[in-house]
Amino acid sequence: MAANGRPTPASMRDMIRDEVRAAPPYAFQEALGDVKLDQNEAPRDLPEAVRRRLLDRLADADWNRYPALRAEEAHRALAERDGWHPEGVLLAPGSNVLIQTVVIAAGLGRTVLTVEPTFSVYGQQARLLGAKHVSVPLQSPGFTLDVEGIERALKQGPGVWFLADPAAPTGNRHDDGAVERLLDVAREEGWLTVIDEAYWPYDRRHRLDQVRGQPDRIALRTFSKADAMGGVRLGYALGATETISELTKVVLPFNVSTWQSTAVALLAADAEANAAREARIEEAIEERARVYATLEAMERVDVHPSVTNFLLFSVPDAKWVYDQLLEAGIRIRRQDHLPGLDGHLRVSMGTPNENDRFLDALTRVLNLEVTHG
Ligand SMILES: *Cc1c(COP(=O)(O)O)cnc(C)c1O
């Protein structure tokens, strides 16, 4: 300790684990700009009447009491919506929490396997928790799975293997045959496989058939994207009863608040909420096709096909284009720091009007860029 009572750099070394001190803070640039296309959120909030119904329910809840250890109504509503058995559902305050849970349950002292580039939280949790992180690069063109490379990594297991499918931030769906083959190898080698389906609604396809009845696999889903509830923090896992029971031991008790479970119980079963969700998904899919076609026609833009609610594209100078768009009030996300994504930016599908503003600004910026060099 220094004389003023603050920890000195040396005592910080004694106090905080090496893995934590070595980790950078979570990289998210809180940027200004009224067109927010940087976090793949739903651009439209829930219908006013649904929000009112939720507020009425919250007004009737007991705020002074701890929530139920396991919110039965919410789990049943989710199971009903997704065609699952209620004991195979685990609700948490965001699917990020479940990523951490799974690393603790199946990755500590073992290996966390991912592809690269992928959702950063898998590797970040692996590093913070001191698990070994192995990543296998996706192949170009098309960000496909390196089946032999992943098989080789799986044979060094076991541990936990995270696969975002639809993939993020690349936006593609992985090949069915490749995934099936790798799921089989993962099982033989004793891995827990996590299929992160955050973006499945925008592809109207999922892999629950490969998870059902398979204790070595779970699917992760979130309320942050298609369900328009990013601010409420809700995600869940679907799996076999015995697997979900083990994961339940690892999550902190009472981690889902009464407010959160009330929101799930209402939303998963509310006809108006579900109709609005369908309309939002439909709009995102239509906008994706339109924005993709417009980007594809731009001269210095290379855009990748996507089955999600975002598009990944490259430009000659990503930092400059990002800064210029920000100055025009348009917030998108840089991806050019990620391996294999030099020059890449990512844009979420907003409302048609927001997307037009993005496209207009990008056209203008790219014309400027010619003179900028
Ligand atoms: C957005 C996203 C999530 C959502 O995480 P939450 O904690 O539920 O908000 C999960 N996985 C991927 C790949 C995502 O892009």
PDBQT file of the ligand as one rigid body, heavy atoms in Angstrom, charges set to zero:
ROOT
HETATM    1  C1  LIG A 401     -26.329 -10.105 -29.126  1.00  0.00    +0.000 C 
HETATM    2  C2  LIG A 401     -25.797 -11.470 -28.918  1.00  0.00    +0.000 A 
HETATM    3  C3  LIG A 401     -26.109 -12.187 -27.759  1.00  0.00    +0.000 A 
HETATM    4  C4  LIG A 401     -27.010 -11.595 -26.711  1.00  0.00    +0.000 C 
HETATM    5  O1  LIG A 401     -26.470 -11.568 -25.458  1.00  0.00    +0.000 OA
HETATM    6  P1  LIG A 401     -27.396 -11.067 -24.238  1.00  0.00    +0.000 P 
HETATM    7  O2  LIG A 401     -26.522 -11.175 -23.063  1.00  0.00    +0.000 OA
HETATM    8  O3  LIG A 401     -28.568 -12.019 -24.188  1.00  0.00    +0.000 OA
HETATM    9  O4  LIG A 401     -27.836  -9.673 -24.553  1.00  0.00    +0.000 OA
HETATM   10  C5  LIG A 401     -25.618 -13.473 -27.633  1.00  0.00    +0.000 A 
HETATM   11  N1  LIG A 401     -24.856 -14.027 -28.589  1.00  0.00    +0.000 NA
HETATM   12  C6  LIG A 401     -24.528 -13.359 -29.713  1.00  0.00    +0.000 A 
HETATM   13  C7  LIG A 401     -23.703 -14.018 -30.740  1.00  0.00    +0.000 C 
HETATM   14  C8  LIG A 401     -24.987 -12.059 -29.897  1.00  0.00    +0.000 A 
HETATM   15  O5  LIG A 401     -24.654 -11.385 -31.002  1.00  0.00    +0.000 OA
ENDROOT
TORSDOF 0
